[in-house]
Every structure is written in structure tokens, then in C-alpha cells.
């Protein structure tokens, strides 16, 4: 693809924002933690960190799956668990005064519960250390295991999410063979069944070769599965060997898709070139 268009270029941070980033990095290093904001080189890191939001990746940095749009290392962690991670995570959230915390993880097919217990423990520790913090979970599919899903649903997490990622036709070519389109919809439907009024959230990436009609189909499938919030953003290859970027989607087209999603029935939608799963998370939660 040619050079990125102007609408995908991020402004240089202000001195105040740069200082906030320095503080966040220092605290993360002290507690031995990683945010997906750093790992994915997210273009919104400055804005999110300045607004008191951070997305933490728990359960290590080695994924048992190999999706073609992701830069996370693939391998077999062989059951390794950092038992002290939840407590350190809670301390970092408290020390940084975070108002909105997003927890996500690599896939851990090597663990009997896929890592569900670690999510539940992390939520418990954060709520103890920082009761006012809103906690959003961006979950793996746990291979569709209802026991694992029930474990995280029983936690005090405020928002439950799982990304569909792409349209049905492209899923086999882009996602690991263990991550199917139907399974993701089943996971969202299961989360809906025990939501107890909590938002169910998902996300899509565009620019991978999907057709506009397929995007609408995916949005309709998400609503039917009980998804209430959706984010729609531009795919950008994280490495030269990642899935090929087919096109840049214009801001105008994103606005059209956002309108379409609202018409389908989502209670909250945000679509745009720089949108990522946790984009403006704290704003929408506070505006419910």
C-alpha cells in the first residue's frame, strides 16, 4: 500500500501528555506489567493514558494461536502462570489512579480453563485496590467452554467483550483455525445470557478485503448474538509478514457504517480509522 493517508497520522503529544506517558511507563516497569497499548503500538495510547484508561495484557506474551493480523508471539507456554500478576496489576491501577481498566490476554489453550481464573482474580484484586475503577474484559474465546465463561461472568467486571475481528468469509484465512466466526458469536451470546445488565462489546477491523454487504451481515450477526456496543476500526499490519492491508477506509465510509450500525440497533457505536477496541472506553461508560 502507499503511504498512510493524512487521517491516519497521529499528532505529536503535548508536553503534559508526554509527561503522563513517562509516568505510566515508569509505574508499569516498576510492577513488571505490559499494556497492549505498548505491544500493539496503538495510535491512541497518548489519549487513553491521559484520560486515565489503560489496556493490560495478562497471562504472558506468548499466544497458543497464530492469527495473521496479530504480532504477538506464538508458542506453547506449557502452563506457566505468574501468580503474583493480579496483585501487581491492582497496585499499578491504584498508583496510576486509573478510572477505566481494560483487561485482555493472549489465548492460553495450554491451560485447562484457558486463563479464566486469572481474569476473575485480576478483577477481584483491582476492585479491592481501586473500587471506583471501571473494569472492562476483552476476552479470548476460551474454546467456547461454558465453565470458563461462567467464571469470568461471575466476576465484578463492568463490561464483557470479545472481538469478532472480521467478516465470516475472511475468518478462516485470517484467524487461527481454533477461532471460528460461529464460535465467537456463540461466546457473545453466552455472555449476553448472564450479563445482568452489563454491556456486551465486540469489534471489527476493516481494510482486509471485506465487502460492504459482509460488514452489514457481521453487524447484524453481532446484534442477534446480543452485542450492545461495537467498535469498528482500520486494520494496520503490525509486521511485514502480517495479513496484507487491502485498502484504507475513508472517514466518510466509517461514518456511514457507524450510522448503519446504529440503525441495526447497537446502543453505542464508534467507527473510524484510529478506533481500537478500547477507544474512548471511559467516555462511553460514563455517558451511559
Protein Blocks (a to p, Z undefined) as FASTA:
>chain_A
ZZddfklpccdddfklmmmmmmmmmmmmmnopacfklmnopaklmmmmmnopacddeeij
adfbdcfkbcbdcddeehpacfklmmmmmmmmmmnopabdcddddddfkbmnlommmmmm
mmmmmmmmmmmbccdddddeknopaklmmmmmmpmcfbdcddekiafklmmmmmcfklcf
klmmmmmmmmmmmnnopacdddddehihpafklmmmmmmmmmmnopabdcddddddfbfk
lccdfbdcdfklmmmmmmmmmmnopabdcddfklcfkgoklmmmmmZZ
